[in-house]
């Protein structure tokens, strides 16, 4: 395919880009030194236990006081919502959740991640000073029930001398020890659980250590050998020094596995990776740690700063903070975030004394998702993007939304619909989807018409009224709006006015724009309401319209989506008269339930197609498993039960008596009940957009359950503005270089710089394992909350399991280049 001219020959006068970044889901606000609207959500699979709620209150209350101290009286927690799952029984103190959902929460209580076990951690993909995704705490951690014996197999023989067993020895390698010591508690299997503070120190302090990753985008100041950050280094005087603060913390070094002396790595001259520094605990005057180094030390009440005193930052230490933040101190990064500095550089939320730092708590219970689909039926929807296909936009919209309602919205959801042109009309009130008849009735309501002007604000306000029927609280409702044009002048309410109403109501809007002529504020309404934005250029070889709609439904409702289908394959092709297209789709063992092969076309003649299973079974137009909708021009093969694992072959031919047409092929399948499915989620984040050349970051996370999949083949496709048939491919990598923050964590990323002009750019990602090199990574590493006694931390181990061949597709979203001025050098 053709490519744009090299961008190195250009300069730029002004670049403005609007994007939906990865961490826009947080609704935490910060005003007058108080953090409000913090959401701590409990996963639906966590067994009901009200003690979890009580412990969360205690931890966050202690954390709030410590945050006020460590930020030098600048911050503490105010309003906190604890979201309990639908699976828990109702209680009088539970309120109905409004906008709170598990997938948009800031802190998530869930089963252990195999990579970290019970160790608290923050999931982050972004750079210095940028917010992370979420904090993860396990129920056992919160309840103070992490078994000491589960920390690592050898813990009792080397550390817990008063609780377990030990061997008394003074001899060297190969020499007998003195005696073995067993405690009654060990023999009677009565070793206590209460180990959270024993392992990590006070939970409130741990929470602030992780909060600093999450909110402020600062990183650990200690060594993490598993990620390439050594525990020791040679300082400027050539002396071996602990990776940490400028002034060393009192303590000693030893092998954390054997409890013996450290060995030297001959290649580096430094102690080897099993050598750890052990600080003296519970002693006065050992406050030379920091929140990001050893927050568990009693005297530690600060972040490292740029002073020369006890709190001074050590810019020479080979730690993650220095690498990612270019040697800046954590306090410098924190005080330059938008929480503490206005856009003009003026300090805000400066220090003040408060009477109390105790938060207020609301306990809210999750509810079924509520969607309102809003369609543009203005005159521009009668436009034809490709004259050789001669299909209006309204027909493509009708086909795509029909499929979404029939196949893509989770069971149990409540769905309403509205349409707008010069004004808005309600199509349906909120209807719960319980049966196939419910789906069909809603699908038959999807419009296929076009006339009049464009009042986007009217459509949004109508959606708000649908969510507010019978006095219902609209907060937490999800509006998915599709539009192709600029809003007409003089309409009321206009898009700006409607956006303000939706923000006040706590409603999330996901916008899908059809053509770069669509109103530029469509991305703004999504960003303002913590939604996602998607774009379809109208190109015949793009299926980003359907991909964006499916992602808009999936993104905020993981609990509901667990029973929903995953998109394994998505493609759109333009077939000339008599032309054929063949594709092979891999069904792996983690999916296969209720698999659907779907075909959409644009010519009244239809297309000829077949689907062949791995065992040779052939499905065609006449098969009993096929359903048709001739008005929407859709055929779907629905396979009940578990489909065969392996390669399925799709064949499509445009008949000789048809015109050229656009054919859409998708394969969707629900997860198998045997194990968590392999999933791929893609998104965008803006980065370095005010420099030349402008660049944005494309991300894709590939996992099975909570475990990362490494070594996959991940390719992003970027569709340019206004019906450009040429698309750009971008290989995403998980190598810790360039845009990628951490190597082998299952998050793949790359910079995109191939801008060709103003307009919207749609991005999707395809993930495959064509050569079988992908592996499921299960490890216990140290990149999380530090242990106050390193000998208690798990042995750093990593195991890899081969992953079968698979395919996944995910829509990343849209970025919009608003001003692009080219100046050629002579």
N, C-alpha and C positions, 0 to 999 in steps of 0.2 A: 504494500500500500504506500501511497505517497506520504511524505512528511513535510512539515513546515520548514522554512529556511532556518538555519542555525540562529539561535537567539543571541549568540555572542556578538553579532554584528549590530545590535541595537542597544539603545539606552531608553530609559523611561522617564517621562516627566511626572506622572502621577499614577499610582496603583492603589486601587481600593478594592478589597475583596471581602465579600460577605460569605461566611461559612457557618456550618453547625459543627462545633467542636465536640470532642468526646465527653467532656465533663460538664456539659450544659444541664445535665439532669438535676444537679443539686439545687435546692431551693433555700439553702441556708443564707440568711441575711445577717449583716453585721452593722449595727448602728448604735451609737452612744456606748461603745465598749461591750455590747451584748450580742452574742450569737443566738439567733432565734431560728425556729423551724428546722432544727436538726432532727433527722429521722433515723431511728434505730429499728430495723425490721428483722423479724424472726422468720426463718424459712419455713414453708409449709410442711417439710418433712421432720421438723423438730418436734418430738413428743411434747404434749401439753404439760407445762410445769410453771405455775405462777411464781415460784421462787426465782425464776429467771428474771422476771420483771423487777422484783425487789432488789436483786443484786445489780441489775442495770442501773437502777436509781442510785444505789450506794456508790458504784464505780464512777458514774458521771458527776455526782455531787462532789466526790473527792477530786475528780479531774478538774472541775470548774475552779475550785480553790487553787489548785496547783497551776492552772493556766494563768490565773490572775497574778500569781507570784512571778512566774517565769517570764511573762510578757511585761513585767515591770508596771503592773496595775493598768494594763491597756485592754484586757479582754477577759471575759468569762461567759459561761453558758446561761442562757435564759430559758426560752421555751424549747422543750424536747418532746417529741412524739415517739412512742414505742408502738410499733405496728405488730399485732399478733395475727397469725394466719387464719383463714376461713376454717381450717380444720379444727381449731380450738373451740370449745363450748362458749356460749355467750355468758357474760357476767354483767352485773349492774353497772360496774365502773367502766365498762368498755363503751366507747363511742364508735359510731360508724366512721370508717376512714373516708376522707374526702379526696385529697390529691395524693395521699401517701400510698406508694406501692413498693413492693420489694425491690424491683429492678431500678427504681429511682432513689433508693435509700442511700444514706451516707455511711451507715454502719450496719453490717449484716451478720446476723447470728445464724450459723449454719454448721453442718458437720465438718470435721477437719479436712482441710486440703492436704492431699498426700504429700505435697511438696513441703509443707510447713508443720504438719501434725497439729498440735494444739497451740502452736506459737502464734500470737497476734501478728498481723501483717496488714499492709496497705497495698492494694492493686493499683499500680501506676504505670503509665506508658509515656508520660510527658516529661519535659525537661525542667530545668531549674526555675523555681518560682511559679510553676504551673500546678494547678490542682490535680490530685489523683482521682481515681474512680470510686473506691470505697474501702472501708476498713472491715476486716474479717475477724470475728471472734467466735470461738466455739462454745457451745453450751457448757461443756466441761470446764473450760476456762472461767466462764462467768460464774458458774456455781461452785468454783473452788474444788473441783472434783477431778483434776488431772492426776491420774495415778502416777505416783513417783516411779513405779517399776516400769511404766510405759515410756518414760523419757528416753532411756536407752538401756539395752540389756546389761551393760556392765556397770550401771550407776551404783548398784549396791556394793560392788566389790571395790570401789575406788573413792566413794564420796560419802554416802549416807551412813557414816560410821555409827551414829547413835540410833539409827532407825533400822538398818538392815544387817549387812555382814561386812567383814573386812578381813584382810590378812595382814598380820604384823610381820614386816620383813625389813632387814637392814642390809641385805646382801645384794649382789649384783646379778648380771644375766647368767642364768643356768644354775644359780645357787639356791639352796633351800631357804624358805622363810622360817619364822619362829612359830607362829600358831595362827589358826583361823578363829575369828570371833563371830558368833551368831547371837542376835538379840532374841528375847522371847517373842517380841512382836513379829519378827521375821518368821520364826518357827511356827507361830500360831496363825500366820497369814493375816496379821492385824496391822500391817504398815498403813498409816493414815493416808487419806487422800489429800486433805487440805493443803495443796501444794502450790497454788497459784502464786502467792507472795513468796513462798520458799524458793520458787524457781526464777521468777521474773522481778520480784520486788513489788511494792504497792501498786495495785491495779490502776488507781487513778493516775499515777505517774506514767505507767505503761500506755494508758489511753492518750495522754498528751504527747508522748513520744510518737505514737502512730498518727495522732491528729496533725502533728507538724508535717509529716509526710503528705497527708491527705489535703490539708488546707493550704499550706504554705509552699509546698514543693521543695522542701529541704531533704537532705539525705543523711545516711548514717556516717558518723565520724570514726567509727571503729573499723577494723579490718574484716573483710569478708573473703577469705581465700577461695571459696567456691565460685565467686564472681570475679576473681582476679585482683582482689584488694588484699595485700598481705597484712598479717598481724604485726609485723615488725619491719623496720627499714633503717638504713644508715642515715643519720642526721648530717648536718653540715660539717660536723667535727669528726665524722667517720665512726661515730659510736652507734651501736645497735639500740634503737629506740622503739617504744611501743607506738603503734599507729593510734593516735588519739589527740589529746589536747596539748597545748604548748607547754604547760607545766605538768609534769608526770604525776599521775595518781599513785599514792603509795600502794605497794603490792609486790607480787613475785610471779615468776613464770614457771610453768611445768607442762608436761604432756597431759592433755586433758583426758586421754583415753587410759593411760597406764598409771597416772598419778606419779610418774617418775620424772627424771630430768629430761630436759628438752634436747633433741638432737639437732645437728646443723645440716642444712641443705647444702651439699657440696657445690651445687651449681651457682647458688646466690651468696653463700657465706652467711646467710641469715638462719634463724631457727626455722625448722620445717613447719608444715601446715598444721601439724598436731600440737604445736606449742602454743599455749594460750597464756594471756596475762590474767592473773587472779588478783583483783583489788582487795585490800583489807576492808572488810565490811563493818558497819556499825562502829566506826571510830570517828571521833571529832577531828576536824581539820583536814579531812580527805575530800574536800569539795572541788577538786580540780577536774572533775568530770563536767558533763553538760547534759542537757535534755536529750541530745542526739548521740551521746557517748555512754554515759553511765548514770542515767536518770535515777536509778535505784539507790545511789549513795545518798545518805540522809542529808548532808549539807548542800547537795546540788539544787540550786534554785535559779538557774540562768541558762541562756543560750550563749554559745561563744560569740564574741563580738570582735571589733577591730582595735580594741584597747591593748595596751602593753601589760596590763595587770593579770590577775589570776584568771580572768575570764577571756583572755586573749585567744584568738583563733590561730590554729596551727596550719598555715597554708602549705607547709612542706609535707604533711602526712599524706601517704598514698591511699586515701580513702575515697569513697564514692562522692561525698560532698564536694571535695576539691576537684574531682574530675568533671562532674556534671556541671558544677557551678563556677568553674574556672578559678578556683582558689578563694572564692568569696566566703565570708563567714555566714553562719546560719542566721545570725541576728541581722546582718545587712540584707540578706535575701528577704527575711520576714518583714522588716520595716519598709521595704520597697514594694511589697505587694499592694494591691488595691485596697486591702483591709486597713492599711496604715498610711497610705500616701494617695492623695488626690491626683487626678490626671495632670494638674499644673505643678505637681511636686510638693504641694503643701502637706505637711503632716496632719493626719486626722486620727480620731480615736486615741488621743494622747492620754497619758496617765491620769487616773482619778481614783480616789478612795471610794469604796462602796460599803454600805452597811452589811450586805450579805452577797455571797456569790452562789447561793443555793439555787439550782434551776427549778422550774415548774415543769411537771410531767403530765402529758395526756396519754392515755392508753386507748388506742384505736384498733378496730378490727377490720381486716381486709374485706373487700366486697368485689363482686363480679365486675369485669370491665364494662364501661358504657361508651359506645362509639356513636358519633353522628357523621355520616358521609354527606358531603356537600359538593354539588356538581355545578360547574359553569355550563349554562345552556345558551349563552349569548350568541349573537350572530357570527362571531369569529370562529365558533366551534363547527361551523359548516365549511371551514377552509379545508383545502386539500394540500397536504405537504408534498406528495409525490404524484405528479400528474399521470405518470404511467400506471399507477395503481388505482387512482381515482376513487379513493376512500376518504370521506370526511373525518375530521377529528372526532366528531360526536359518535361515530360508529365505532372507532377504536376505543373510545372511552367506555361506551356501553359494553363492548365485548370484555374489556379488562375488568371492569367493576362487577359485571355479572359473574365472572370466574372467581373474583375475590369473595363475593358473598357465598357462592356455592361451595368453595373449597378452602378459603383462607382464614375465615374468622372463627375463633375457638368456640366450641360448644359452651352454652351457658352465658355467652355474652349478650348484652342488650344493645340493639342497633336501631338507630333512627336515620332518616334520610331527608335531605332538603335540596332544592335546586334554586338557582338564581340567574337572572339576566338583568333587566332594569329594576326588578324587585325580586323578592324571594318568596318561594312557596314551600310549604311542608309537604313531603311525600308520605312519610310514616312517622308515627310516634315511636318511642323506644319500645322495641319488641324483643323479648327473650328468645334466643335460638335454642330450641330443645329438640326439634324434630326436623326431618328432611322437608316436611311440608312448610315449616317456618322459613327455612332457607329459600325454598322455591318461591314463596310468596314475596319475600324481600327482593330476590333476584329479578322477579318479573316487574318490579317497580322501578328498576334502574332506567332513567330516561334515555332517549335517543332523539333529541330535538335541538334546534338552534334558532334563536331569534332575539332581537333587541339589543340593549346596551349591557353594561357590565357593572353591577353593584356588588363587589366582593364583600363589603361590609354588611350588606343586607343578608347575604348567605350566612355569615358568621353569627350575626345576632339571632337569626332564626335557629341556628344550631344551639345557641345558648338558651333560647326559650324552650326548645325540645328537652334539653337537660334539666330545665327548671320546672317542668310540668308538675302540677299538683303540689306545689310548694317544696319540691325536692331541692336539695343543695346541689348545684351543678359542679362544685369543686371536685376535681379528679376525673371529670369527663374528658373524653378524647375526641377532638374534632379532626377529621381528615378532609381537607379541602383541595379541590382540583380546579385550576383555572389556566386559561391560555392567553389572556389579554390584559392590557392596562385598564385600570378602573376608570369608568366614565367620569367626566368632570361634573361636579355639583350634586352627586348622589349623597343621600343621607339615609342611614349612617354610612360613613365611608370607612375604608379599611383602617385608617389610623384611629378613628373613634371606636370601632369595634374591637381593635386590639386592646385598647385601654380597658374596655368592659371585660374582656376575656381574662386579662391579667388580674383584675380585681376579683373575678369570680374563681380563680384558681383552676381554670380549664387549660388543658394542653392542646396545642394545635400542631399537627403535622401538615406541611404544605407540599403539594405536588404541582409543579409548574410545567405547562405544556408549551414549549417554545420560549425563546429568549425575549419575546415581546411581552411575556407575562409581567405583571406589575412587580417592580423591584422590591416592594415591601412584603411580598409573600415570604421571603426568607426572614424578614424582620419579625413578622408575627410568630413564626416558628421559634426563633431564638428568644423572643420576649416571653414566651409561654413555656419554655423548656422543652420544645418539641424538636423534631428533625425536619429537614427540608430535602426534597428530591426533585429531579428534573428529567423530563423526556423531551428530546430535541425534535421528535417527529421523524427521525431517520428510520428507514425501513428495516435496517439491520440492527436496531436497538430494541430491547425489551425492558428498558429501564422504567417504563410506566408501571408495568405489573410488578417488577422487582421492588420499586419504591413503595407501592401500596402494601405489599406483603410485609415489608420491613416496618412500615408505620404501624401495622397491626401488632407485630411481634415485639417491638422494642421495649414496651413498658409493662408487659404482662407475662413474665416468665412462668408464673404459677399456672396460668391458663394455657400458655403456649406449650407446656410440657405434653399436653394431649393433642397438640396441633401438628400439622405436617411440616417437615423440613423441605426446603427447596434444594433438590439435588442437581437439577439442570434447568437452564433457562436460555433460550436463544430465539432470535428473530432473523428470518432470512427472506430475501426478495427472490422469488422464483419466476423466471421468464416462462413463456408458454412451452410446455413439454419438459421443462427442466426438473431435475431430481435433487434431493438432498438426503444424505445418510448421516446418522450419528450413533455413537455407542455410549450408553449410560451405564455406570457401574452402581449396582445396589449392594451395599455391604451389609454385614450381619447385624449392625446396630440399628438399622431401619428395616423397612419392608412391610410394616402394617398398613393396610388400607392405601396401597400405592396407587397413584393416578398418573396416567400419561395423557396429557391434554394437547389438543391441536386447535389452533384458531386460524381462520383464513379471511380473505376480504372479497373474493369474487363469488357471485351467486352460484357458480358451477361447483364450488367446493374443491377439495383436493383428494387425491388417492393416497392412502397411507397404510402402513402396517407396523406392528410391534412384535418382535420375536424374542422369546424368553431364552435364557441360557440352555434350556433343555430342548429348544426347537419348537415350542408351542407358538403358533402365530395368531395374532389378534388383528382383525380387519374391520372394515365398516359394518360387516354383517354379524360380528360376534355378539353374543348375548351380554357380554360385560360392557358394551359400549352404550353410552347415552349421548343424545344429540340435542342441541338447541339451534334450529336452523335460522332463527331470527338473529341470534348473537353470533352465528357462524362458528360454533364450537362443537367438538367431539371429544369425549373423555372415556378412556378405558379405566374402569374401576375394578381393581383386583381385591377381593375380599380376603381377609386373613393375611398370612405372611407370604410375601412374594419371594421368588427364588433369589438366592444370592448369586451374583455374577454379572456378566455383561449382557445387557439388553440392547438389541439393535432396532433403531428407528429408521424407517424409510418413508420418504414423502415425495410425491410427484405432482406437478401441476399439469392437469389434463390438457391435451392438445386443443380442446375447444374452449379453453378458458383464456382470460386475459392475464397479464403479469399480475402477481399478487404477493402480498406480505403474509408470511406464514409464521406463526408463533408456536414454539414447542416448549412445553414445560413438563418436568417430572417432579412430583411431590410425594413424600412418603412419611408416615408417622413412625416415631421411635419404636423399636422392639422393646418388649417388656423385660427382656433378659438382662440388659445392661444399659448404662447411659449412652446416648447416641454421640457420634462425632458431630461437632457443630463448628460452624464458621460464622463469625460476626465481623463485619467491616464497618469502618467509620472514617471520618476526616477530622483533621485538626489544623488550624491555621498556624503558620510559623514563618517568621522572617519575611513578612509580606511587603514591607516598606523598603526593601533593598532590591537591587537588580542582580540577577533576574528574580522575580517574585517566585516563591516556592511554597508549596503546601505539603502536608504530610498525609499519606494514606496509610491506614492501619488495617490489619486483619488478625483476629485472634482465633486460633484453631485449638480446640480442646476436646477431650472426652471426659465428661463430668467436670471435675476441677483440675484434671491433669493435663498439662500442655502436650501438644503433638508437635514435635520438631522434625525438620527435614522434609516438610511438605513442599509442594510446588504451588506457589501463590502468585497469581497474576491479576493485577488490577487493569480494568479497561476503562479508559476515559473517553467519553463521547463529547465532542466539542459543540459549540453553539449552532443553533439554527439549521437543523437538518443536514449537518455535515455527515456524509457517508463514511469519511475516514475516521477511524478511532485510533487511540494511542494505547499501547500496552506498556505496563510498568511492572517489573518483577519486584515483589516485596521479599525482604530478607529478615532473618532472625539471627543476625551475626554480631550484634552489639556495636555495629559501626554505622556511621551516617545518622540516619533518622532513628535507628533502632537503639533503645536505651539499654536493654539487657539481653545478652546472648542466651539463646536456647530456653526462652521462657514461653514459647508458643505464640508470641506476638510478633507478627511480621510487619515491616514498615518500609517506606521509601519516600523520597521527595519527588513531587511532580513539579516540573518547571516548563513544560512544553505548551505554554499559552500561545494562542494564535490570534487573539483579539478579544474584544469585549464580549460579554455574554456569559451564559451559564455552561458549566461543565459537569456532566453527570458521571459518577464513578461507581463501579461495581467490582466485585472480586470473585474470582473462581479459584477454588482450592482442589487440588488433585494429588494423587500419589501414584503417578504413572509407572515409576521404576521400582516401587517398593522400598524406597529409602526412608520413608517417614517412620518415626518411632514414638511410642507413648512414653513420656518421661515421668518416672516416679522417683522423687528424691526427697531427702531431708537435708536442707541446707541451713545456713545461718543468716540469711538476709531477711530478718524480721526483728521483733523485739529482742534485745540482748538478754542473755541469762546473767544473773548477778554472780553466779558461780559457773564458769565455763565448763567445769567437769560434769555439770548436770545436763548440758545440752546434748541433743542426739548426735551420734556419730554421723559425720557428713557422708552420706551414701547416696548414690544415684544408680537407678536401674533403668534399663531401656527394654521395651517390648516391641517387636515388629508390629506395624499397623497394616491391615489389609488394604487393598486398593479401594478408593472411595472418591466421590465427587460431591462438592458443596458449592452453593452460590449465595452471595450476599450483596445487597445494595448498600453502598457506603454513604451516599448522599450527593449533595451538590455544593459546588462553590461558584461564586459569581464574580467575574472580573468586571467592575463597573467603569473603569477608566484605564485605557491602554493607549499610550501615545508612542509611536515609533519614530525614532530619529536615526537614520542611517549614517554611519561614519563614511567620510570620503577620504 
